[in-house]
Amino acid sequence: MDKTRPNFGFNAMALMFKLRDLLSPREEILKEVDIRPGSQVLDYGCGPGGYVAGTAARVGKSGTVYALDIHPLALQHVQRIATKNHLPNVQTIHSDCRTGLPNGSIDVVLLYDTYHALSDPDAILAELYRVLKPDGTLSFSDHHLSEDEILSGVTSRQSFRLSRKGSRTYTFVKRFSS
């Protein structure tokens, strides 16, 4: 589906994200997300893992963070973060679309700065809909897109509706056919 960046390109991106995270900690974004102890969270398109440690701390020992990315180096970065920070509740998934997770098993999906680069966003949204619990949420942010592009992109299939707009994220919930 989607193509991986060359290793050099990925490493350059990872370095830029590390600088970004120093200047603008990811914790500020996670404050807008309702992640509770025991939550099952999917960080879809996790990249080098900027949200992993903060999310793992929020879900606690009884929760799980699934970090999914198409690039093997991204998953290596995440595994290093998990090892360095003693986070046994972090699991990696190598995929370009399918998560391999059971239906209705995820409380929160983080979809940050990924949507604009997806070759088949509808397939990804369908997969996220499938794995989210009935009361689960999709936390979305993509600074490459306008608000109109975000809202129309995520809600066009009628699977999700906007629940809340934060200062940095949009929170979507599942729609159910009547």
C-alpha positions in Angstrom: 0.0 0.0 0.0 2.3 2.7 1.2 6.1 2.8 0.6 8.8 3.1 3.2 11.3 6.0 3.1 14.9 5.1 2.4 16.8 4.6 5.7 18.7 7.8 5.3 15.4 9.7 4.8 13.9 8.0 7.8 16.9 8.8 10.0 16.8 12.4 9.0 13.1 12.6 9.8 13.7 10.9 13.2 16.4 13.5 14.0 14.0 16.4 13.1 11.3 14.8 15.2 13.7 14.6 18.2 14.4 18.3 17.9 10.7 19.0 17.5 9.9 17.0 20.6 12.5 19.0 22.6 11.0 22.3 21.6 7.3 21.1 21.7 6.9 18.1 24.0 4.4 15.5 22.8 3.0 15.5 26.3 1.2 18.7 25.5 -0.7 16.9 22.7 -1.4 13.9 24.8 -3.1 16.1 27.4 -6.0 16.4 24.9 -6.5 12.7 24.7 -8.6 10.7 27.1 -6.1 7.9 27.8 -6.7 6.2 31.1 -4.9 3.5 33.1 -5.7 0.1 31.5 -6.4 1.6 28.1 -5.5 -0.2 24.9 -3.9 2.4 22.6 -2.9 2.1 18.9 -0.3 4.7 17.7 -0.9 4.3 14.0 2.1 5.5 12.0 4.2 5.8 15.1 7.4 6.9 13.3 10.4 7.1 15.7 8.1 6.8 18.8 7.7 10.4 20.0 4.4 9.5 21.7 5.3 6.1 23.0 6.8 6.8 26.4 4.1 9.3 27.3 1.3 7.1 26.2 2.8 4.1 28.0 2.9 6.1 31.2 -0.7 7.0 30.8 -2.0 3.5 30.2 0.1 2.1 33.1 1.0 -1.5 33.7 -2.5 -2.7 33.0 -2.7 -1.1 29.6 -1.0 -1.6 26.3 0.5 0.6 23.6 0.6 -0.8 20.1 3.0 1.1 17.9 2.4 0.5 14.2 4.6 1.6 11.3 5.5 0.5 7.9 9.2 1.3 8.4 11.4 -1.3 10.2 13.6 1.5 11.6 10.6 3.1 13.2 9.9 0.0 15.1 13.5 -0.3 16.1 13.4 3.2 17.6 10.2 2.3 19.5 11.8 -0.9 20.8 14.8 1.1 22.0 12.5 3.6 23.8 10.6 0.7 25.4 13.8 -1.0 26.6 15.5 2.1 27.8 12.4 3.2 29.8 11.4 -0.3 31.0 8.1 -0.3 29.2 6.9 -3.9 28.9 3.4 -2.6 27.9 4.7 -1.5 24.4 4.2 -3.8 21.4 5.3 -3.1 17.9 3.4 -4.0 14.7 5.0 -3.9 11.3 2.3 -3.2 8.7 1.2 -0.8 6.0 -2.6 -1.1 6.8 -3.9 -4.1 8.7 -3.2 -4.1 12.4 -3.8 -7.8 13.2 -5.7 -6.7 16.3 -9.1 -8.1 17.2 -12.3 -6.3 16.3 -13.3 -3.7 18.9 -10.2 -4.1 21.0 -8.7 -0.6 21.1 -9.8 2.3 23.3 -7.8 5.1 21.6 -6.1 5.4 18.2 -3.5 8.1 17.7 -3.3 9.1 14.1 -0.8 12.0 14.1 1.0 13.5 11.1 0.4 10.5 9.0 -2.9 10.9 7.2 -1.6 13.3 4.5 0.9 10.6 3.3 -1.4 7.6 3.1 -2.0 6.2 -0.4 -5.4 4.7 0.7 -6.7 6.6 3.7 -10.2 5.1 3.4 -8.7 1.6 3.9 -6.8 2.8 7.0 -9.9 4.5 8.4 -11.9 1.3 7.8 -9.2 -0.7 9.7 -9.2 1.9 12.6 -13.0 1.7 12.8 -12.8 -2.1 12.9 -10.4 -2.2 15.8 -11.9 0.6 17.9 -14.3 -0.3 20.7 -17.8 1.1 20.3 -17.0 3.9 22.7 -13.4 4.3 21.4 -11.9 7.5 20.1 -9.7 8.5 17.2 -7.3 11.3 18.1 -6.2 13.0 14.9 -3.7 15.7 14.1 -2.0 16.5 10.8 -0.4 19.9 10.4 -0.1 19.3 6.6 -3.9 19.6 6.2 -6.5 22.3 6.7 -9.3 21.8 9.1 -11.7 21.3 6.2 -9.5 18.6 4.7 -9.3 16.9 8.1 -13.0 17.0 8.7 -14.0 15.9 5.2 -11.3 13.2 5.0 -12.2 11.5 8.3 -16.0 11.9 8.1 -16.6 11.3 4.4 -17.3 7.6 4.8 -19.8 8.3 7.5 -17.9 6.0 9.9 -16.7 8.8 12.2 -18.1 12.0 13.6 -16.2 14.9 15.2 -16.7 14.8 19.0 -14.3 17.5 20.1 -11.8 19.9 18.7 -8.8 20.7 20.9 -6.1 23.2 20.4 -3.9 20.6 18.7 -6.1 17.6 18.0 -9.4 16.5 16.7 -11.3 13.7 18.5 -13.6 11.5 16.5 -15.9 8.8 17.6 -17.5 5.9 15.8 -20.9 6.4 14.0 -23.3 3.5 14.0 -25.8 2.8 11.4 -29.4 3.0 12.7 
